[in-house]
Structure formats: C-alpha cells, structure tokens
Amino acid sequence: MQLAADDIRSAHERIGSPAEIVQQRRALYAAVVELGSDNADQPEPTADVLDNPVVRGHLGALLTGRERFAPDALRPLSGMVAPGFGVEVGGYPVRLASAPGAAESLAAVVRRVADELARHGDENAGLTLVTIGDARLAEVYDVLVQGVRLAARVAPALALDLLPHVALFAVADVGAAQRLGSASAREYPGMILIPLPETPLEVAEALVHEGAHQKFFDFGMTRSMLGARTPEAPPFRPSWAPPGAPPWPLEQAFAAWHAYSCLAAFDNALDASGEDTGRHSDSLLRKAAERAGEIGSWLRSHGGYLGADAHLLIAAFAGFPPDEGWVAEDVEADIRAAGDGGLLVRPCGSRTLVVRRDTFDLWWVADEVDVTSR
C-alpha cells in the first residue's frame, strides 16, 4: 500500500496529535524529575529544559536505574543554539547546535553515534560538530534551513507532523567515516545528526527519516507500542542486510518500518512536486516502499508481541487487521498490583500518567480509569 503524506499524518493522529504527544512526553520527564530529585523545592523544569536531548538522556538513564539524579544536568536546550541559528518553519522551531560549548555538551551523543559506526567497521572515523568559530557554519545553517523548508513545501502534512518531535539539529564533519548518512541516538531523543550536507534535499530526507524515529521515540514514551511479550519476539532479518549482519529486535524492526513508510510517502510527494533536484547516491527514498512492505508483512505476522497503539498504527498505515492472537494488556490490574509502592498521578490532556514511586514503573491510562495518588 502506497501512502501519501496526508495518510501518514492521519494515521499518526489516530493515536495522538503532535501537540498532545509532546505535552505528555514533557509531563513524563517532569514526573521523573519530581521523583528523582526527592526535593520538594525542586522547581518544575521548563519546556526548554525538558526538550533538551541531553537532559532527556539523563532522565531516561535515571528512569532505568543507570544514573542517579543530577540537578546540574537540567540545562536549557537554548544554551546550545547561538544567536541567529534558529528559525521557525511552519510554526515550529528549527535549531542548529552552534553555540560555544555545544560540542562539549553533545559529546556523549556524538560518541554514541561514533561507537555505532565503529561497530560497523569505521573504527577510525572521527565526528566533529560544526559550531561557532567554524568558517562553514553559516553555509551549513543555510542549507539546513533550505532543506527543512523544502520538506515542508513538498510534503507539508508529513514534514510538519514530524518536525514538532525534533528539538535540535547538529551537523558533523564525519572525517573518514563512510557510513554516516543521518543518525539518531535512541538514548538521546530529540536530536538529528547529519553529515555536512551538499544539498537541501539531503536535509529534507534526513528530516523525514530521523524525524520519523523521533516521533516513534515519543510514541514509545507516551503510548502502548510494545507489549509484555516483546522480549520474546523472534528477530527480523531484512533481505537487504549484508551477510553476517545481526538481525533486528522487534522494536528496531518497527522503527525501521515506520521510517521507511514515511520516506516512501515523501518520495511520492517529491515525484509529484516537480522540485526533485536529484537524490544523492546513498538516498533511501527509492528503496523505501519495498522495504516498508517487507517489514510490514513481517510485523503483521508477529503482531502478538506488539502493544495496542502499535496495532492501531499498523492498521492505519497498511490496512493490516490486528493479529488474531493479540490480547490487550490489563493496565488497570497492573496499577492495582503496584499500589503498595505508592503512586504519582499526573493528569495530562486526555490521559493520565501513573508512576510507581519506588520502581519508576509507569502507565498511561484513559481519564475514565480511577487511580488515586498515595
């Protein structure tokens, strides 16, 4: 099934608008700060802080028990953007990591991407962010903005559905790296890293590809995308993977399917626009529809491992019926069972966030579900 940009947006809207998803994601991170700080005087962080990919990385590590809460880590996103290197496109901010100190602040993110490159053989690849003081910065920023505007012009329904989930762009001189197209780090959601772009179309493709991942990350924080049986799911082996490449776990397969579906819709819009200035040699646009179809067929046959909202998204994107073996999880029973640990309850729009205080187990429930703070 070939989807148009409008179809993608409509499918996403079935499980939440961008504004609703972002609001609820911020509420979740604010709840983590409240629980992690253990300080009644800790102020509620602003959106400028809660949208910072580095802050989100720290709070995610806190949520999973890998780090302890560090108040000094709650730094504003705006501190990484030099004056004149942020603009609005379609009413949403487009920010380039450019300020003095931005490279240092994002060192862990860049290191994570470099480690992934090394895992695929680029052990000597160096990644250096282009920030203030680099003579190329103004030109890089100009191409970045042109690319985002190109995406918004060619496929506004899609681009402006993904852009609210992107907090920050960073551009890297990739040195000897041969494999970096665009990149996102799951551990630091909200940021898109791209190599020095030669054309606006490269940026537009990166926005759609990585923006789809950023939206999926936000869905993962606020919706039922994965099920209790997800860890038991068999891995997926794409037909285009080189020999010896490791298979993909279910979450990676779903994220790839989602991104390829968005890329295929953008490719169709680009063909129809008359603005195609030529896809670069490493572009995935022409391959996207076929790959989305292959992964989608596999997901259909393994739907029993997915959550309720993942089923809705698959049905909306590709017209697949829910897997016959799929059974919705009893969230209310889980919350009742967790009650002895005490609950933090935060109403947020049409849903309510419930977090168990002692373990950080969390649930999103509909407003009609009766939960009380303890």
Disulfide bonds with the S-S distance in Angstrom:
none
